[in-house]
Amino acid sequence: MFKKIIAVLLVFGLIGVGAWKVFFSGDKITDKAEDVITNLQSYYLEANMDMNKGEEQRKFDVKVSYKKDGDKDYFRVSLKDTMINQEQLMLRNDEGFFVLTPALNQVYQFKSDWPLNSAKPFIYQSLLDVFKGEYSTKKLSDGTVVTSEPNYRNSPQYKKQEIKFSKDLKPVWVHLYGENDEVLVKVTFTKVDTAPSFDAEHFNLSPNMIEAREDMSNDVNVPIDELPLFPAGSDLVGIELKENTKSVINGEEMFILTYEGESSFTIVQRVAEIYDDMQVELVNGELIDLIGGVGVFDKNRLMYTYNGVEYQIYGDDLGLEMFIEIANGMQVVAMK
């Protein structure tokens, strides 16, 4: 009798331990994600990324290299805009964080934690972070689709995120949806290697710039007679162009667009300078993700370069979201 009682107690004890694991230690996919994050020492990703902005669509070839060395994270991110066939590189190494524009032979150095300071749909750590919040899952024969509320800083237009992971939690694709359930961003991974080997100079500044410039197939595309370019966007309703002037400052032609209405702002644009020798400039300000790459936000100004044109947007009463809306809405070709 005593043995039967012990046996019954053991059964209930095992049931209790099982229940505790289910309700308190997390589900299997969360545990697996934590294990992947803990053991993530390096990876190499290739992907195709489509970004939609109204009638505007931009396509990028994306390549991401990552290596962990002790408490240091090294990154090399290549974003190649296939529409203009130009590349922008982001490097994180022992010397800091750099944004390279090979077509201009220009480098900006920042004090920034990019890309781990906010979510990116092509950064593996960002995708795995979905398991740290609230999410739902849908099991498939070849993996799992995870649905969550997006957490992309300064990008409130993203209302829903879906990520497909393979059975071993490698990313397959990412979809970001707008308020009308339309796909705004689609990332499709074509290669995922979680045990790559990188040469000694893979994350270094000069070798990357030299290689990128050697691989360029064309120069910047926008000639001076196609400027100025104009912004368009749903948030610009009630705002009118009041002045469109051309000035010569220090021998350079500048185009100045002044807008007034519910919000007032000024856009200054010029053909960006192409340097014979690599130009490295230390930049203060916050690094901002834009559809055409990255920009720098500092107080009342957003500055960025796209397709050989340098833009500076000024506005004393604009929020950061409005700055980003204007930059993302700049026309790629002239509308005259």
C-alpha positions in Angstrom: 0.0 0.0 0.0 2.8 2.3 0.9 4.5 1.7 -2.4 1.3 2.5 -4.3 1.1 5.8 -2.4 4.7 6.7 -3.3 4.0 5.8 -6.9 1.0 8.0 -7.1 2.9 10.9 -5.5 5.7 10.5 -8.0 3.2 10.6 -10.9 1.6 13.8 -9.6 5.0 15.2 -9.0 6.1 14.6 -12.6 2.8 16.1 -13.8 3.5 19.1 -11.7 7.0 19.5 -13.0 5.6 19.3 -16.6 3.0 21.9 -15.9 5.6 24.2 -14.4 7.7 23.9 -17.5 4.7 24.7 -19.7 3.4 27.7 -17.8 6.5 29.2 -16.3 9.6 28.2 -18.3 8.3 29.4 -21.8 7.4 27.5 -24.9 9.8 25.5 -27.0 10.4 28.0 -29.7 11.2 30.7 -27.1 13.7 28.4 -25.4 15.2 27.6 -28.8 15.5 31.3 -29.7 17.3 32.0 -26.5 19.7 29.2 -27.2 20.3 30.6 -30.7 20.9 34.1 -29.4 23.3 32.9 -26.7 25.4 30.9 -29.1 25.3 33.4 -32.0 29.0 34.1 -32.7 28.9 34.9 -36.5 26.6 34.8 -39.5 26.4 35.9 -43.1 23.1 36.8 -44.8 22.1 37.7 -48.3 18.6 39.0 -49.1 16.4 40.9 -51.6 14.5 43.8 -50.0 11.5 45.6 -51.6 10.4 48.8 -50.0 7.1 50.5 -51.1 6.2 54.1 -50.6 3.0 54.9 -52.4 3.7 54.5 -56.1 7.4 54.5 -55.4 9.2 51.1 -55.1 12.8 50.6 -54.4 14.7 47.3 -54.5 17.9 46.5 -52.6 20.4 43.6 -52.6 21.4 43.2 -49.0 24.5 41.5 -47.6 25.1 41.3 -43.8 28.3 40.0 -42.1 28.5 39.7 -38.3 31.2 38.5 -36.0 31.3 38.5 -32.2 34.7 38.8 -30.5 34.4 38.8 -26.7 32.1 41.8 -25.9 32.6 43.4 -29.3 30.2 43.2 -32.2 31.5 43.6 -35.7 29.2 44.3 -38.6 29.5 44.8 -42.4 26.1 45.7 -44.0 25.9 46.3 -47.8 22.7 47.9 -49.2 22.8 48.1 -53.0 20.0 50.0 -54.6 19.3 48.0 -57.8 17.3 50.9 -59.3 20.4 53.2 -59.5 22.9 50.4 -59.1 24.7 52.0 -56.2 25.9 50.7 -52.9 26.1 52.0 -49.4 28.1 50.2 -46.8 27.9 50.3 -43.0 30.8 49.1 -40.9 31.3 48.5 -37.2 34.8 47.7 -36.1 37.4 48.6 -33.4 37.7 52.1 -34.8 34.0 52.9 -34.5 30.9 53.0 -36.8 31.2 54.2 -40.4 28.8 54.8 -43.4 30.5 54.5 -46.7 29.3 56.0 -50.0 31.6 54.4 -52.6 30.2 56.4 -55.5 31.5 59.6 -53.8 34.5 58.1 -52.1 33.0 59.5 -48.9 32.9 58.2 -45.3 30.9 59.4 -42.4 32.0 58.3 -38.9 29.4 58.3 -36.1 29.0 57.7 -32.4 26.2 55.2 -32.8 25.2 51.7 -31.7 23.8 51.0 -35.1 22.5 48.4 -36.0 21.6 47.1 -32.6 20.1 50.3 -31.3 16.8 49.7 -33.1 15.2 46.9 -35.1 16.2 46.2 -38.7 14.4 43.6 -40.9 17.7 42.3 -42.2 19.6 42.0 -38.9 19.4 38.5 -37.4 19.4 39.8 -33.8 16.5 42.1 -34.6 14.5 39.1 -35.9 15.2 36.9 -32.9 14.2 39.8 -30.6 10.6 39.2 -31.6 10.6 36.3 -29.1 11.2 38.7 -26.2 7.8 40.3 -26.6 4.3 39.3 -27.4 3.8 37.2 -30.5 1.7 34.5 -32.1 2.9 31.6 -34.2 1.6 29.5 -37.1 3.3 26.1 -37.6 4.1 25.1 -41.2 5.6 21.9 -42.6 8.9 23.7 -43.1 9.0 26.2 -40.3 7.1 28.8 -38.3 5.5 32.2 -39.1 5.7 34.6 -36.2 3.4 37.6 -36.1 4.0 40.5 -33.8 3.6 44.3 -33.4 6.6 46.0 -35.0 9.1 47.8 -32.9 10.9 50.0 -35.5 12.0 53.3 -34.1 10.8 56.4 -36.0 8.7 54.1 -38.3 5.1 54.2 -37.0 3.8 53.3 -40.5 4.6 49.7 -39.8 1.6 48.2 -38.0 2.2 44.4 -38.3 5.2 42.2 -38.8 5.4 38.6 -40.0 8.7 36.6 -39.9 9.1 33.1 -41.3 11.7 31.0 -39.6 13.0 27.6 -40.8 12.8 24.7 -38.3 16.2 25.6 -37.0 15.2 29.3 -36.6 17.0 30.7 -39.6 15.2 33.6 -41.2 13.3 32.9 -44.5 11.4 36.1 -45.1 10.1 39.2 -43.3 6.9 41.2 -44.2 6.1 44.6 -42.7 2.5 45.8 -43.1 0.8 49.2 -43.1 -2.4 50.3 -41.6 -4.5 48.9 -44.5 -2.7 45.5 -44.3 -0.6 46.4 -47.4 3.0 45.1 -47.5 5.4 48.0 -47.2 8.6 46.1 -46.8 9.4 42.6 -48.0 12.7 40.9 -47.2 13.5 37.5 -48.8 16.6 35.8 -47.6 18.5 33.9 -50.3 21.5 32.8 -48.2 21.9 32.2 -44.4 25.2 30.9 -43.1 25.6 30.7 -39.3 29.2 29.5 -39.4 31.1 31.7 -42.0 34.7 32.5 -42.0 35.9 36.1 -42.7 39.3 37.3 -43.7 41.3 39.6 -41.5 40.3 42.8 -43.3 36.6 42.0 -43.9 35.4 44.7 -41.4 38.2 47.3 -42.0 37.4 50.6 -43.6 40.0 51.2 -46.4 39.9 47.7 -48.0 36.1 47.8 -48.1 36.1 51.2 -49.8 38.8 50.2 -52.3 36.9 47.0 -53.2 33.5 48.8 -53.4 34.9 51.4 -55.8 36.5 48.8 -58.0 33.2 47.0 -58.3 31.2 50.1 -59.2 29.5 49.7 -62.6 28.4 53.3 -63.0 28.8 56.8 -61.5 26.1 58.9 -59.9 23.1 59.4 -62.1 21.5 62.8 -61.5 23.1 65.7 -63.5 22.8 69.3 -62.4 20.2 70.1 -65.1 17.7 67.7 -63.5 17.6 69.5 -60.2 15.7 70.4 -58.2 13.8 67.3 -57.2 10.6 67.7 -55.2 9.0 65.8 -52.3 5.6 64.1 -52.5 3.6 62.3 -49.8 0.3 62.0 -48.0 1.5 64.1 -45.1 2.3 67.1 -47.3 -1.4 67.9 -47.9 -1.9 71.5 -46.9 1.7 72.5 -47.6 2.6 74.6 -50.6 5.8 75.4 -52.4 6.4 79.2 -51.9 9.9 79.6 -53.3 12.1 77.7 -55.8 15.4 79.5 -56.1 18.9 78.7 -57.4 21.9 80.2 -55.7 25.7 80.0 -56.2 27.5 79.6 -52.8 31.2 79.2 -52.8 31.1 78.4 -56.5 28.5 75.6 -56.1 25.0 75.7 -57.4 22.4 75.2 -54.6 18.7 74.7 -55.1 16.4 76.0 -52.3 12.8 74.9 -52.0 10.7 76.7 -49.3 7.4 75.2 -48.2 4.7 76.8 -46.1 1.4 75.8 -44.7 0.4 73.5 -41.7 4.2 72.9 -41.4 7.0 75.0 -42.8 10.3 73.6 -44.0 13.2 74.3 -46.4 15.0 71.8 -48.6 18.5 72.6 -49.9 20.0 70.3 -52.5 23.1 70.2 -54.6 25.1 67.7 -56.6 27.4 65.9 -54.1 31.1 66.2 -54.5 33.1 63.2 -55.7 36.5 63.0 -54.0 39.7 61.7 -55.5 41.0 60.5 -52.1 38.8 58.9 -49.5 37.2 61.6 -47.4 36.4 60.7 -43.7 34.2 63.1 -41.7 33.2 62.8 -38.1 29.5 63.6 -37.8 27.4 64.5 -34.8 23.8 63.6 -34.8 21.4 60.7 -34.8 21.6 58.1 -37.6 18.2 57.7 -39.2 17.0 54.8 -41.4 15.5 56.0 -44.7 14.1 54.2 -47.7 17.2 55.3 -49.8 19.7 54.4 -47.1 20.6 56.4 -43.9 20.5 60.0 -42.9 21.8 62.2 -40.1 19.3 64.1 -37.8 20.6 67.0 -35.7 18.1 69.2 -33.9 16.2 70.9 -36.8 18.1 69.4 -39.8 18.0 66.1 -41.6 20.9 65.5 -44.0 21.4 62.6 -46.4 22.8 61.7 -49.9 21.0 59.7 -52.5 22.1 59.0 -56.1 24.7 61.7 -56.1 22.5 64.5 -54.6 23.0 65.9 -51.2 19.8 67.0 -49.4 19.5 69.1 -46.3 16.0 69.5 -44.8 15.4 72.3 -42.3 12.3 72.8 -40.1 12.0 74.4 -36.7 8.5 73.0 -36.0 8.8 69.6 -37.6 8.8 66.3 -35.7 11.3 63.7 -36.7 8.6 61.6 -38.3 7.8 64.5 -40.6 11.4 64.9 -41.6 11.6 61.2 -42.5 8.3 61.5 -44.5 9.7 64.3 -46.5 13.0 62.6 -47.2 11.4 59.3 -48.1 9.0 61.1 -50.4 11.7 62.9 -52.5 11.3 62.0 -56.2 14.0 59.9 -57.7 13.7 61.8 -61.1 12.8 65.3 -61.9 9.1 66.3 -62.3 8.9 69.5 -64.4 
